[in-house]
Amino acid sequence: MELTSQEVKTKLDRGDKFVLVDVREPWEVQLVSLKEAVHIPMEDMPWRVEELNREDEVVVLCHTGVRSGMVAQWLRAQGFERAWNLQGGIDAWARVIDPSLRRY
């Protein structure tokens, strides 16, 4: 149920169709974010889930992968069969893919 930063980067580079969802708090997104990501805070997900298409592949990210793991699991329970957690979150992305990103 998880994808590594490198696997997600490969998907982006290939132009694969998927939705990257950032479930962090607004203040966290202001610190650092990925331009490809749609921001839906974790607490808003239950009433904003209909903004996502159950047929799409969805990759969820947070700071370190804990919250996004819970959201990905919840999405699967809601019928999103291709919901994935970005392992290690944006922190892993900053360490592995783009060291220029701010870490917090």
Buried (B, 14 or more C-beta within 10 A) or exposed (E): EBBBBEEBBEBBEEEEEBBBBBBBBEEBBEBBBBEEBEBBBBEEBEEEBEEBEBEEBBBBBBBBBEBBBBBBBBBBEBEBEBBBBBBBBBBBBBEEBEEEBEEE
